[in-house]
Amino acid sequence: MVQHIEPDDLALAALGEPIGPDAQAHLTGCARCTDELASLTSTVRTARTAADGALSLVPAPSGVWASIRDELDLTPGLDPETSVAMPTGQGRRAPFAGRRRAATIAAVAAAGVAIGGVGTAWWTSGDGREALTVVAEATLEPLPGWDARGDAVVEVDAAGDRVLVVTLDGAGVGQGFHEVWLISRDVTRLVSLGVLDGPSGTFTVPQGLD
């Protein structure tokens, strides 16, 4: 069986990072890895050229941030809108390493879908069931040459675990190889969450990713 390039290494290559001579040599003779790298590179290029004002945060209802802050044992009085610089370290296996904070997570589907906009909202159930917090929402728009569209939602359950729900709609959805990635807002870091099998999927966001 042919040993293809690891998804993390393909992500690094798409970001312009070195991936080693063996991986480079493999790319010269593997159409599958070459096509996947081209798709990731196109996604990164499109995201980097997006307008800076594409993200629009929606204020949470009164008291919601205070409840989240207390639940996560954050510093009293911490402002959720405070600008926090992205880490600049060269971590390969933990590209978003750092403490948990209120940050917007962007989702990218390597099947040719990129973010069109992100917002933030909160909701809780009113019948005693487990409450969920929607911390990020994104409209996924097709890249040139693709037809798939969709939505991405990041939820936080009562235990504090984050889950990404991706739903796609369009020609070719459910066919071929579709992979879901998290991408930093400045498009300098990517991490793979797994393969999207069908038009929708749910992915656990690893601890330690901001």
C-alpha positions as CSV (number, residue, x, y, z in Angstrom):
1,M,0.0,0.0,0.0
2,V,1.3,3.4,-0.9
3,Q,2.1,5.6,2.1
4,H,0.7,9.0,1.3
5,I,1.7,12.3,2.9
6,E,0.2,13.0,6.4
7,P,-2.6,15.6,6.4
8,D,-0.6,17.8,8.8
9,D,2.3,17.9,6.4
10,L,0.0,18.7,3.5
11,A,-1.4,21.6,5.6
12,L,2.1,22.9,6.3
13,A,2.9,22.7,2.6
14,A,-0.3,24.7,1.8
15,L,0.8,27.3,4.2
16,G,4.2,27.5,2.5
17,E,6.1,25.7,5.3
18,P,8.9,23.1,4.5
19,I,7.8,19.5,4.7
20,G,11.0,17.6,4.2
21,P,12.7,15.9,1.2
22,D,10.8,12.6,1.4
23,A,7.4,14.3,1.2
24,Q,8.6,16.6,-1.5
25,A,9.7,13.6,-3.6
26,H,6.4,11.8,-3.0
27,L,4.5,14.8,-4.4
28,T,6.3,14.6,-7.7
29,G,4.8,11.2,-8.4
30,C,1.5,11.1,-6.5
31,A,-1.5,12.6,-8.2
32,R,-3.7,12.1,-5.1
33,C,-1.5,14.1,-2.8
34,T,-0.8,16.7,-5.4
35,D,-4.5,17.3,-6.0
36,E,-5.2,17.5,-2.3
37,L,-2.3,20.0,-1.8
38,A,-3.7,22.1,-4.7
39,S,-7.1,22.1,-3.0
40,L,-5.7,23.2,0.3
41,T,-3.4,25.8,-1.3
42,S,-6.4,27.3,-3.1
43,T,-8.4,27.4,0.1
44,V,-5.6,29.2,2.0
45,R,-5.1,31.7,-0.9
46,T,-8.8,32.5,-0.9
47,A,-9.0,32.9,2.8
48,R,-6.0,35.1,2.9
49,T,-7.5,37.5,0.3
50,A,-10.8,37.7,2.1
51,A,-11.8,41.2,3.3
52,D,-10.8,42.0,6.9
53,G,-14.3,43.0,7.7
54,A,-15.8,39.6,6.8
55,L,-16.2,38.6,10.5
56,S,-19.1,40.0,12.3
57,L,-19.6,39.3,16.0
58,V,-23.1,39.4,17.5
59,P,-23.3,40.5,21.1
60,A,-24.5,37.9,23.6
61,P,-27.6,38.4,25.7
62,S,-27.1,40.0,29.1
63,G,-25.4,37.8,31.6
64,V,-24.3,35.0,29.2
65,W,-20.6,36.0,29.1
66,A,-20.6,36.3,32.9
67,S,-22.0,32.7,33.2
68,I,-19.4,31.4,30.7
69,R,-16.6,33.2,32.5
70,D,-17.7,31.7,35.9
71,E,-18.1,28.2,34.4
72,L,-14.6,28.3,32.9
73,D,-13.1,30.0,36.0
74,L,-11.7,32.9,34.0
75,T,-10.4,36.1,35.5
76,P,-13.2,38.2,37.0
77,G,-14.0,41.2,34.7
78,L,-12.4,39.7,31.7
79,D,-13.6,41.5,28.6
80,P,-14.8,39.0,25.9
81,E,-14.0,41.6,23.2
82,T,-10.4,42.2,24.2
83,S,-8.1,41.6,21.2
84,V,-5.7,38.7,21.8
85,A,-2.7,38.1,19.5
86,M,-2.5,34.7,17.9
87,P,0.5,32.6,19.0
88,T,3.5,32.8,16.6
89,G,5.4,29.6,17.7
90,Q,6.2,26.9,15.2
91,G,4.2,24.0,16.7
92,R,3.6,21.1,14.3
93,R,1.2,18.9,16.3
94,A,-0.4,21.7,18.4
95,P,-0.6,24.7,16.0
96,F,-3.1,26.6,18.2
97,A,-1.5,25.7,21.6
98,G,-2.4,28.1,24.5
99,R,-4.9,28.7,27.2
100,R,-8.6,28.6,26.5
101,R,-10.1,32.0,25.7
102,A,-13.1,33.5,24.0
103,A,-12.1,33.2,20.3
104,T,-13.9,32.8,17.0
105,I,-13.1,29.5,15.3
106,A,-13.2,29.3,11.5
107,A,-13.9,26.1,9.6
108,V,-12.7,25.2,6.2
109,A,-13.8,22.1,4.2
110,A,-11.0,21.0,1.9
111,A,-13.7,19.8,-0.6
112,G,-13.6,23.3,-2.0
113,V,-15.6,25.4,0.5
114,A,-14.4,28.5,2.3
115,I,-15.8,30.8,4.9
116,G,-18.2,33.5,3.8
117,G,-18.8,35.0,7.3
118,V,-18.7,34.2,11.0
119,G,-20.9,35.3,13.8
120,T,-21.5,34.5,17.5
121,A,-24.7,33.6,19.3
122,W,-25.9,31.9,22.4
123,W,-28.9,29.7,23.2
124,T,-30.0,27.4,26.0
125,S,-32.9,24.9,26.3
126,G,-35.8,25.9,28.3
127,D,-37.1,22.5,29.3
128,G,-34.3,21.3,31.6
129,R,-32.3,19.5,28.9
130,E,-28.6,20.0,28.6
131,A,-27.8,23.5,27.5
132,L,-25.7,24.2,24.5
133,T,-23.8,27.4,23.7
134,V,-23.3,28.3,20.0
135,V,-20.0,30.2,20.0
136,A,-19.4,30.5,16.3
137,E,-21.3,30.2,13.1
138,A,-20.0,30.4,9.5
139,T,-21.6,30.4,6.0
140,L,-19.4,28.3,3.8
141,E,-19.1,29.6,0.2
142,P,-17.7,27.7,-2.8
143,L,-14.3,28.3,-4.1
144,P,-13.9,28.9,-7.9
145,G,-14.7,25.7,-9.8
146,W,-16.8,24.2,-6.9
147,D,-20.5,24.1,-6.3
148,A,-20.8,23.0,-2.6
149,R,-22.1,25.5,-0.1
150,G,-23.0,25.0,3.6
151,D,-22.9,26.0,7.2
152,A,-20.5,25.4,10.1
153,V,-21.5,25.8,13.8
154,V,-19.3,25.5,16.9
155,E,-21.2,24.5,20.0
156,V,-20.1,24.1,23.6
157,D,-21.9,21.7,25.9
158,A,-22.4,21.9,29.6
159,A,-19.1,20.0,30.2
160,G,-17.2,22.7,28.3
161,D,-16.4,20.5,25.3
162,R,-16.5,22.1,21.8
163,V,-18.1,20.4,18.8
164,L,-18.0,21.5,15.2
165,V,-21.1,20.7,13.1
166,V,-20.6,21.0,9.3
167,T,-23.4,20.7,6.8
168,L,-22.8,21.0,3.0
169,D,-25.2,21.2,0.1
170,G,-24.5,21.2,-3.6
171,A,-23.3,19.1,-6.6
172,G,-20.8,16.4,-5.6
173,V,-21.5,16.6,-1.9
174,G,-21.1,13.1,-0.4
175,Q,-18.8,12.0,-3.3
176,G,-15.1,11.8,-3.3
177,F,-12.8,12.8,-0.4
178,H,-13.8,15.7,1.8
179,E,-11.7,16.8,4.8
180,V,-12.6,19.3,7.4
181,W,-10.0,21.7,8.8
182,L,-9.8,24.5,11.4
183,I,-8.0,27.6,10.2
184,S,-6.8,30.6,12.2
185,R,-8.2,34.0,11.5
186,D,-4.9,35.2,10.0
187,V,-4.7,32.0,7.9
188,T,-1.3,31.0,9.2
189,R,-2.3,27.7,11.0
190,L,-4.4,24.7,10.0
191,V,-5.4,21.6,11.9
192,S,-7.3,18.6,10.4
193,L,-10.4,17.4,12.3
194,G,-11.2,14.5,10.0
195,V,-13.0,13.3,6.9
196,L,-16.6,14.4,6.2
197,D,-18.5,11.3,5.2
198,G,-21.7,12.5,3.5
199,P,-23.4,15.9,3.4
200,S,-23.0,16.6,7.2
201,G,-20.7,15.6,10.1
202,T,-19.9,16.4,13.7
203,F,-16.3,16.8,14.9
204,T,-14.9,17.2,18.3
205,V,-12.6,20.2,18.6
206,P,-9.4,19.1,20.5
207,Q,-8.6,20.6,23.9
208,G,-6.0,23.4,23.8
209,L,-7.1,24.9,20.4
210,D,-8.0,28.6,20.5
